[in-house]
Amino acid sequence: MGGAMFVVGGIAAWYGGDLFGGLINGLDRAQIFLVMFYAVTWLREPAVTSASLKELRDWVVGQPAGRRYPMLWLSAHFLGSVLNLAAMSLLSIMAGEQKDKLLRKRLSIGLMMGFTVASTWGPFYVSVAVILTAIPGVSWADIAPQGLLLSFILLFVGWGYDRVFLWQKPSLETPRAPRTPPTLHASSAVRTASLLLVLSVMVLGLHELANLPIPIALGVVSPPFAILWAAMQMSSGERWHKGAKPLITRIFKSLPDLRNEAIAFSAASVLGISVSTVLPPDQISATLQSYGLSGDVVIVGLIYGMTIAGAAGFHPVIVAILVGEVMPPEVIGMPPEILAMALLGVWGTSTMISPFSATTLFMSRVVNTPSHVIAWRWDIPVVFLAITVVAVYVVTYKHIFY
C-alpha cells in the first residue's frame, strides 16, 4: 500500500510540474508523525510491566456483567489517550480468554470502541497530530473539549448497541455465577492516576511554554520518562541493570518494527502534497459551488466518505492529508474547528472497520479471529450508527456556535 501511494504521489507531483519538490515536501511533512510513533514506543514497554497498571487491569476484567462494558470502555479510553496501544495490550486479555463466542465479540467491540474513540481528543494520538498539521490555525485546546464530549456520547451509543443487539439474558437453566471483582487498592489507583497526570502535564506544559507541537513535546519527554519509570519498578541497586538498561536495549532493537508506520505515513504525506498540485483548491471550490453543495452536505459527505474509505482499507491519514491539502477550510467555506471535529470524529471508528489497521490486526491476534471478520462483520453496524451520531453532533455544533 505504501509503495502504491509513493508511486501515485510521484506521478501526481511529476504531472504537477514539481516531482522533486512534491516528494521532499511530503517526506518533510511526515517527520512529525514518525517522532510520535517513536515516542509512544518508549511508553509501551514500562506500561506493560507496571504492577499498578496490572492491578487496574485485573480489577477491570473482573467486573460483573452490567458494569463490565462501561468499565472496559472507560479504561481503554483514558489509558489509551495517554499510553496508546499499551492500553490495548493490558486490557485485551479479557477478550482473548473468553470461550463464549458472543461474549468475545462483545468485549472486543467494547475494547476497540473505547480505545479508538479517544482519537477525537487524545493529545497523544496520531490522529490529533495529523489534523493539527493538515489544518493550520487549529490548536489542540480548540478541539479537545468538543472531542471529549463527543467521545462520551459515543460511549452511550456503543453501550446501547451492545445492550439492544448483542446482550443475551442468562438462561434460567444455566444461571451465571455472580462475579466478585478483585480489589483495587487505593494506592495503585493513585499511582496510576498520578503517573498519567504527570506525563500529560509535562508534555502539554512543554507544548505551551516552548511552543512545540505536541508530537515533538512527547518525543522529548517520553524517553527519559520511560527510563525513569522502568527504573523505579526495580528495587534499589538494580534500577539501572534490570530496569533502565534493558528498556533502552529493547527500544532500539524494536525500532525496525515501526517500518510499516513509517512507510504508510510518509507515503500518505507524499500523496496528499502531490495530489494538491494536480487538484488546486480553487478548482475544488468552484466545482462544489457549481453543484450547490453546502457546508452541511460537505461535512456529512466527508464523515461517511472517510468511513467508507476505511472499510476499503485506506488509513484515515490518507483522507485527512488529502482533505487538508486539496479542500482546506477556506475553500469549502467551513470553520477550521468544524472540519477538524468532523475528521477526528470518525478517525478512530474508520480504523475499526479497516481489516488492515493496527487496532484491528491487534485484536485479530488476541481473539484468534480473522481481521476482516472483526472489521466487516462485527464492527460495521455499530460504526455506522456511531458516525451518524457524529454527523448530527458536528452539524448541530456548527449551527449553534458558528
C-alpha positions as CSV (number, residue, x, y, z in Angstrom):
1,M,0.0,0.0,0.0
2,G,2.8,2.4,0.9
3,G,4.6,1.6,-2.4
4,A,1.4,2.3,-4.4
5,M,0.9,5.6,-2.6
6,F,4.5,6.6,-3.3
7,V,4.1,5.8,-7.0
8,V,0.8,7.6,-7.4
9,G,2.2,10.6,-5.4
10,G,5.3,10.7,-7.6
11,I,3.2,10.6,-10.8
12,A,0.9,13.4,-9.5
13,A,4.0,15.5,-8.5
14,W,5.5,15.0,-11.9
15,Y,2.2,15.8,-13.6
16,G,2.0,19.0,-11.5
17,G,5.4,20.0,-12.7
18,D,7.4,19.5,-9.4
19,L,8.4,15.9,-8.9
20,F,11.3,16.6,-6.6
21,G,9.5,19.3,-4.6
22,G,6.4,17.1,-4.1
23,L,8.5,14.2,-2.8
24,I,10.6,16.3,-0.5
25,N,7.7,18.3,0.9
26,G,5.7,15.2,1.6
27,L,8.6,13.5,3.4
28,D,9.3,16.7,5.4
29,R,5.6,16.8,6.5
30,A,5.8,13.2,7.6
31,Q,8.6,13.7,10.1
32,I,6.4,14.9,12.9
33,F,4.3,11.7,12.7
34,L,7.4,9.5,12.9
35,V,8.6,11.3,16.0
36,M,5.2,10.4,17.6
37,F,5.5,6.7,16.8
38,Y,9.0,6.7,18.3
39,A,7.8,8.4,21.5
40,V,4.8,6.1,22.0
41,T,7.1,3.1,21.6
42,W,9.0,4.2,24.7
43,L,5.9,4.3,26.8
44,R,4.6,0.9,25.8
45,E,7.3,-1.2,27.4
46,P,7.1,0.1,31.1
47,A,3.3,0.3,30.9
48,V,3.0,-3.5,30.3
49,T,5.2,-4.3,33.2
50,S,3.8,-1.8,35.7
51,A,2.4,-3.5,38.8
52,S,-0.2,-0.7,39.4
53,L,-1.5,-1.0,35.8
54,K,-1.7,-4.7,36.1
55,E,-3.8,-4.4,39.2
56,L,-6.1,-2.0,37.5
57,R,-6.3,-4.4,34.5
58,D,-7.3,-7.3,36.8
59,W,-9.9,-5.1,38.5
60,V,-11.4,-4.1,35.2
61,V,-11.5,-7.6,33.6
62,G,-13.1,-8.9,36.9
63,Q,-16.1,-6.7,36.7
64,P,-19.5,-8.4,36.7
65,A,-21.9,-8.3,33.8
66,G,-23.7,-4.9,33.5
67,R,-20.7,-2.9,34.7
68,R,-18.1,-4.6,32.6
69,Y,-18.7,-2.8,29.3
70,P,-18.6,0.8,30.6
71,M,-15.6,0.0,32.9
72,L,-13.7,-1.7,30.0
73,W,-14.6,1.2,27.7
74,L,-13.5,3.9,30.1
75,S,-10.3,2.1,31.0
76,A,-9.4,1.6,27.4
77,H,-10.4,5.2,26.6
78,F,-8.4,7.1,29.3
79,L,-5.4,4.7,29.4
80,G,-5.3,4.7,25.6
81,S,-5.4,8.5,25.5
82,V,-2.0,8.6,27.2
83,L,-0.4,5.2,26.7
84,N,-1.8,4.4,23.3
85,L,-1.5,0.7,22.2
86,A,-0.1,-0.2,25.6
87,A,-3.6,0.1,27.0
88,M,-4.8,-2.4,24.4
89,S,-2.1,-4.8,25.4
90,L,-3.1,-4.5,29.1
91,L,-6.8,-4.9,28.7
92,S,-7.2,-7.3,25.7
93,I,-6.6,-10.4,27.9
94,M,-10.2,-10.1,28.9
95,A,-11.5,-10.7,25.4
96,G,-8.8,-13.2,24.5
97,E,-9.6,-15.6,27.4
98,Q,-13.3,-15.9,26.7
99,K,-14.7,-19.2,25.4
100,D,-18.1,-17.9,24.6
101,K,-18.0,-16.5,21.0
102,L,-20.7,-13.9,21.6
103,L,-19.1,-12.6,24.7
104,R,-15.7,-12.5,23.0
105,K,-17.3,-10.4,20.2
106,R,-18.9,-8.0,22.7
107,L,-15.8,-7.4,24.7
108,S,-13.7,-6.9,21.6
109,I,-16.1,-4.3,20.2
110,G,-16.2,-2.5,23.6
111,L,-12.5,-2.5,23.9
112,M,-11.9,-1.2,20.4
113,M,-14.6,1.4,20.7
114,G,-13.1,2.7,24.0
115,F,-9.6,2.8,22.5
116,T,-10.4,4.3,19.1
117,V,-12.9,6.9,20.1
118,A,-10.2,8.6,22.2
119,S,-8.8,9.8,18.9
120,T,-11.4,12.5,19.0
121,W,-9.4,14.4,21.6
122,G,-6.4,12.5,22.9
123,P,-3.3,14.7,22.6
124,F,-1.0,11.6,22.3
125,Y,-3.0,10.1,19.4
126,V,-1.5,10.4,15.9
127,S,-5.0,11.5,14.7
128,V,-4.6,14.8,16.6
129,A,-1.1,15.3,15.3
130,V,-2.2,14.7,11.7
131,I,-5.2,17.0,11.9
132,L,-3.4,19.8,13.6
133,T,-0.7,19.6,10.9
134,A,-3.2,19.3,8.0
135,I,-5.5,22.1,9.2
136,P,-3.3,25.1,10.1
137,G,-4.7,27.6,12.6
138,V,-6.4,24.9,14.8
139,S,-4.9,24.2,18.2
140,W,-5.5,21.2,20.5
141,A,-7.3,23.4,23.0
142,D,-9.7,24.5,20.3
143,I,-11.0,20.9,19.7
144,A,-10.3,18.9,22.8
145,P,-13.4,19.9,24.9
146,Q,-15.8,19.2,22.0
147,G,-14.0,15.9,21.2
148,L,-14.1,14.7,24.8
149,L,-17.9,15.4,24.9
150,L,-18.4,13.6,21.7
151,S,-16.4,10.6,23.0
152,F,-18.8,10.2,26.0
153,I,-21.8,10.4,23.7
154,L,-20.3,7.6,21.7
155,L,-19.8,5.6,24.9
156,F,-23.6,5.6,25.3
157,V,-24.1,4.7,21.6
158,G,-21.8,1.7,21.9
159,W,-23.3,0.7,25.3
160,G,-26.8,1.0,23.9
161,Y,-25.9,-1.0,20.8
162,D,-24.4,-3.8,23.0
163,R,-27.5,-3.9,25.3
164,V,-30.1,-3.9,22.5
165,F,-28.5,-6.1,19.8
166,L,-25.8,-8.3,21.4
167,W,-26.7,-8.8,25.1
168,Q,-28.4,-12.1,25.9
169,K,-30.3,-12.7,29.2
170,P,-28.8,-15.5,31.1
171,S,-30.6,-18.8,30.8
172,L,-32.7,-19.9,33.8
173,E,-31.4,-23.5,33.4
174,T,-27.7,-22.4,33.5
175,P,-27.5,-19.3,35.6
176,R,-24.2,-17.5,35.7
177,A,-22.4,-17.4,39.0
178,P,-22.0,-13.9,40.3
179,R,-18.6,-12.3,39.8
180,T,-16.7,-10.7,42.6
181,P,-14.1,-8.3,41.1
182,P,-10.6,-8.3,42.7
183,T,-9.7,-5.5,45.0
184,L,-8.2,-2.3,43.5
185,H,-6.1,-0.8,46.2
186,A,-6.3,3.0,46.6
187,S,-2.5,3.2,46.4
188,S,-2.5,1.6,43.0
189,A,-5.3,3.8,41.7
190,V,-3.5,6.9,43.0
191,R,-0.1,5.8,41.5
192,T,-1.8,5.1,38.1
193,A,-3.6,8.4,38.0
194,S,-0.5,10.3,39.2
195,L,1.6,8.7,36.5
196,L,-0.8,9.6,33.7
197,L,-1.3,13.1,35.1
198,V,2.4,13.8,35.4
199,L,3.1,12.7,31.9
200,S,0.3,14.7,30.5
201,V,1.3,17.9,32.4
202,M,4.9,17.5,31.3
203,V,4.1,17.1,27.6
204,L,1.3,19.7,27.4
205,G,3.4,22.1,29.6
206,L,6.3,21.8,27.2
207,H,3.9,22.3,24.3
208,E,2.5,25.5,25.8
209,L,5.7,27.0,27.3
210,A,8.1,26.2,24.5
211,N,5.6,26.4,21.7
212,L,6.4,22.9,20.5
213,P,4.0,20.7,18.6
214,I,2.6,18.0,20.8
215,P,4.3,15.1,19.0
216,I,7.7,16.9,19.4
217,A,7.0,17.6,23.1
218,L,6.1,13.9,23.5
219,G,9.2,12.9,21.7
220,V,11.3,15.0,24.1
221,V,9.6,13.8,27.3
222,S,8.9,10.1,26.6
223,P,12.4,8.6,26.6
224,P,13.6,10.0,29.9
225,F,10.1,9.5,31.5
226,A,10.0,5.8,30.3
227,I,13.6,5.2,31.5
228,L,12.8,6.6,35.0
229,W,9.5,4.6,35.1
230,A,11.2,1.3,34.2
231,A,14.0,2.0,36.8
232,M,11.5,2.7,39.6
233,Q,9.9,-0.6,39.0
234,M,13.0,-2.3,40.3
235,S,14.4,-2.5,43.8
236,S,17.2,-0.1,44.8
237,G,20.6,-1.2,43.4
238,E,19.0,-3.0,40.4
239,R,17.3,0.0,38.8
240,W,19.9,0.5,36.0
241,H,20.9,-3.1,35.3
242,K,17.4,-4.6,35.4
243,G,15.2,-1.6,34.7
244,A,16.6,1.2,32.6
245,K,19.4,-0.5,30.6
246,P,17.2,-3.4,29.3
247,L,14.5,-1.0,28.3
248,I,16.9,1.1,26.3
249,T,18.2,-2.0,24.6
250,R,14.7,-3.3,23.8
251,I,13.6,0.0,22.4
252,F,16.4,0.4,19.9
253,K,16.2,-3.3,18.9
254,S,12.5,-2.8,18.2
255,L,12.8,0.4,16.1
256,P,12.7,-1.6,12.8
257,D,9.2,-2.8,13.8
258,L,8.0,0.8,13.1
259,R,8.7,0.4,9.4
260,N,5.1,-0.1,8.5
261,E,4.0,3.1,10.2
262,A,7.0,5.0,8.7
263,I,6.2,3.8,5.1
264,A,2.4,4.4,5.4
265,F,2.5,7.9,6.9
266,S,5.4,9.1,4.7
267,A,3.7,7.8,1.6
268,A,0.3,9.3,2.6
269,S,2.1,12.7,3.1
270,V,3.7,12.5,-0.3
271,L,0.4,11.5,-1.9
272,G,-1.5,14.4,-0.2
273,I,1.1,17.1,-1.1
274,S,1.5,15.8,-4.7
275,V,-2.2,15.5,-5.5
276,S,-2.8,19.1,-4.3
277,T,-0.7,20.3,-7.2
278,V,-2.9,18.5,-9.6
279,L,-6.2,19.4,-7.9
280,P,-5.8,23.0,-6.9
281,P,-8.1,24.1,-4.1
282,D,-9.7,26.9,-6.2
283,Q,-10.8,24.4,-8.7
284,I,-12.3,22.2,-5.9
285,S,-14.2,25.2,-4.5
286,A,-15.6,26.2,-7.9
287,T,-16.8,22.6,-8.5
288,L,-18.5,22.4,-5.1
289,Q,-20.2,25.8,-5.8
290,S,-21.3,24.7,-9.2
291,Y,-23.2,21.7,-7.7
292,G,-24.6,23.8,-5.0
293,L,-23.1,21.8,-2.2
294,S,-23.5,23.5,1.2
295,G,-21.2,23.2,4.2
296,D,-23.5,20.7,5.9
297,V,-23.5,18.4,2.9
298,V,-19.8,18.6,2.7
299,I,-19.4,17.7,6.4
300,V,-21.7,14.7,6.1
301,G,-20.0,13.6,2.9
302,L,-16.6,13.8,4.5
303,I,-17.7,11.8,7.5
304,Y,-19.3,9.0,5.5
305,G,-16.6,9.1,2.8
306,M,-13.8,8.7,5.3
307,T,-15.6,5.8,6.9
308,I,-16.2,4.0,3.6
309,A,-12.6,4.6,2.6
310,G,-11.6,3.0,5.9
311,A,-13.7,-0.1,5.2
312,A,-11.9,-0.3,1.8
313,G,-8.6,-0.5,3.6
314,F,-7.4,3.1,3.3
315,H,-6.0,4.5,6.5
316,P,-7.7,7.8,7.6
317,V,-4.3,9.6,7.4
318,I,-4.6,9.4,3.6
319,V,-8.0,11.1,3.6
320,A,-7.1,13.7,6.3
321,I,-4.0,14.9,4.4
322,L,-5.8,14.9,1.1
323,V,-8.6,17.0,2.6
324,G,-6.2,19.3,4.3
325,E,-4.2,20.0,1.1
326,V,-7.0,19.9,-1.5
327,M,-10.0,21.0,0.5
328,P,-8.8,23.4,3.2
329,P,-11.5,25.1,5.4
330,E,-11.5,28.4,3.5
331,V,-12.1,26.6,0.2
332,I,-15.2,24.7,1.3
333,G,-16.5,27.6,3.4
334,M,-16.2,25.8,6.7
335,P,-14.7,26.9,10.0
336,P,-11.4,25.1,10.6
337,E,-12.6,23.8,14.0
338,I,-15.6,22.2,12.4
339,L,-13.6,20.5,9.7
340,A,-11.2,19.2,12.4
341,M,-14.0,17.9,14.5
342,A,-15.6,16.1,11.6
343,L,-12.3,14.3,10.7
344,L,-11.4,13.5,14.2
345,G,-14.9,12.3,15.0
346,V,-14.6,9.4,12.6
347,W,-10.9,8.8,12.6
348,G,-11.0,6.0,15.2
349,T,-14.1,4.3,14.0
350,S,-12.9,4.2,10.5
351,T,-9.9,2.2,11.7
352,M,-12.3,-0.3,13.4
353,I,-13.8,-1.3,10.0
354,S,-10.4,-1.5,8.2
355,P,-9.0,-5.0,8.2
356,F,-5.5,-3.6,7.8
357,S,-5.4,-1.1,10.7
358,A,-3.1,-1.7,13.6
359,T,-6.1,-1.8,16.0
360,T,-8.0,-4.5,14.0
361,L,-4.9,-6.6,13.4
362,F,-4.0,-6.5,17.1
363,M,-7.5,-7.6,18.1
364,S,-7.4,-10.3,15.4
365,R,-4.3,-11.9,17.1
366,V,-5.8,-11.5,20.6
367,V,-9.1,-13.2,19.9
368,N,-7.9,-15.5,17.1
369,T,-10.4,-14.2,14.6
370,P,-9.6,-13.1,11.0
371,S,-9.3,-9.3,10.8
372,H,-11.8,-9.0,8.0
373,V,-14.4,-10.7,10.2
374,I,-13.9,-8.3,13.0
375,A,-13.8,-5.2,10.7
376,W,-16.6,-6.1,8.2
377,R,-19.0,-8.3,10.3
378,W,-18.6,-7.3,13.9
379,D,-17.8,-3.6,13.7
380,I,-19.7,-2.2,10.7
381,P,-23.2,-1.9,12.3
382,V,-22.0,-0.1,15.5
383,V,-19.6,2.1,13.5
384,F,-22.2,3.3,11.1
385,L,-24.5,4.0,14.0
386,A,-21.7,6.0,15.7
387,I,-20.8,8.1,12.6
388,T,-24.4,9.0,12.1
389,V,-24.4,10.4,15.6
390,V,-21.1,12.2,14.8
391,A,-22.6,13.8,11.8
392,V,-25.6,15.1,13.8
393,Y,-23.3,16.3,16.5
394,V,-20.9,18.2,14.2
395,V,-23.7,19.8,12.1
396,T,-25.6,20.8,15.3
397,Y,-22.5,22.3,16.9
398,K,-21.8,24.2,13.7
399,H,-25.2,25.8,13.6
400,I,-25.3,26.7,17.3
401,F,-21.8,28.2,17.6
402,Y,-20.9,29.4,14.1
